[in-house]
């Protein structure tokens, strides 16, 4: 009888422990993104900075600056794992009434993560590809003004 009681307590402890631990493995697979990235272009500087907010959320900021002082594009991004879904949630100043838009992870491989929102005007797809430890390529694509459009942004770790 004593052995059954001890076994019951042990099983109860393990069951409670498993429920309280959350698994954010999809987000953790993108931890290589944390840090500062940039692309120096002839017409300006593109920067993207990622930080880890907590176990389930990374936050990012993107700026495109011309003439070393004029910001012509900026956005904030939340990358969060909600249950089994990894959500890329950008907010772009001056677009979508300054409201965030959700893109859900649609596919992933070891180094490539694709997020999609087919109902969004443009882009409908956002892809982050880790080239190596110091380089990535962010690509946006979809239908824009009735035509397929793709824009790629290679970036180097700062």
Buried (B, 14 or more C-beta within 10 A) or exposed (E): EEEEEEEEEEEEEEEEEEEEEEEBEBBBBBEBBEEEBBBEEEEBBBBBBBEBEEEBBBBBEBBBBEEEEEEEBBBBBBBBBEEEEBBBBBBBEEBEEEEBBBBBBBEBEEEEBBBBBEEBEBBBBBBBBBEEEEEBBBBBBBEBEEEEBEEEBBBEEE
